[in-house]
Amino acid sequence: MPRKYPSYPYIEPMVCGKSDDEIEAIVRKLLAQNPDLSVQDGGPMDALCRALEVDVEYSDVPNEILLDVPLDRNAVIFLPKNSKTRHDRLATATGLGHWLLHVPPTRKARPDVGIQALYEPTETKAFEEARRFAFALLMPMEAFKSLWYEGGGQLTAETLNVPTQSVYDRAKILDLAS
């Protein structure tokens, strides 16, 4: 896993300012355009990453870079080795959120540098937007609500193959938990 590149010209992704409803709409459009690439069944995300032309690699600690978008190579989402599938799915979906929400406006504003979304960013707003994208992608609202009311957080986490804490974070966003 590369550490942040001190000699490589890069910037962190710019905030796009999308609301939860706008992010949900982007996810719905993405999945409607690619119905065979659904990841809401808890399965692998490889096909969606390939369709979006984003590579996924496993890396050693320290794991500072989530998404690396160099000027001259494919974008890469870096996942930690020996991680759990649920956490890998969330990290991958968060990386895709950066890729779809933040890379285009950041690249437009700064075409001369690479873009690196960090696991611990300097500014957290873009990371929070990417995380909300991941929640919408992996835990679609209607399915989420149905599972939540049927069996709570544990059933929802197991069925959708996401970390339990993410389920509670999503429930809070949807005003289902306090």
Sequence and secondary structure as in RCSB ss.txt:
>XXXX:A:sequence
MPRKYPSYPYIEPMVCGKSDDEIEAIVRKLLAQNPDLSVQDGGPMDALCRALEVDVEYSDVPNEILLDVPLDRNA
VIFLPKNSKTRHDRLATATGLGHWLLHVPPTRKARPDVGIQALYEPTETKAFEEARRFAFALLMPMEAFKSLWYE
GGGQLTAETLNVPTQSVYDRAKILDLAS
>XXXX:A:secstr
     SSS EE        HHHHHHHHHHHHHH GGG  TTS   HHHHHHTTEEEEEE S   EEEEE SSS E
EEEEETT  HHHHHHHHHHHHHIIIIIHHHHHHH TTSEEEEESS SSSHHHHHHHHHHHHHHS HHHHHHHHHH
HHHHHHHHHHT  HHHHHHHHHHTTS  
